[in-house]
Amino acid sequence: MAQVAAVYVHVPFCTTKCHYCDFYSLAGHLHLADDYLAALANEITLQTAHFGTPAPETIFIGGGTPTVLAPDQLLTLLAKSRECLNLAA
């Protein structure tokens, strides 16, 4: 089991791009969210297969505005996190 203090999951979708934001984000491109989440799930699977299953103390979900995802999309992201990360602690 890989020891990490935290995992950051970037969700780059927003309704508008704030002038002060330096994060990579896509305002008004929610039609790409399903493809992004599928690619993210694949990347999580590849990384945990290579480095092991991390047991982070904290998971940060940020980047754009993750709450612009539809509830089922957010549930998909959380389910994949639960599947590939040791969240027992």
Secondary structure, 3 states (H helix, E strand, C coil): CCCCCEEEEEECEECCCCCCCCCCCEECCHHHHHHHHHHHHHHHHHHHHHHCCCCCCEEEEEECCHHHCCHHHHHHHHHHHHHHCCCCC
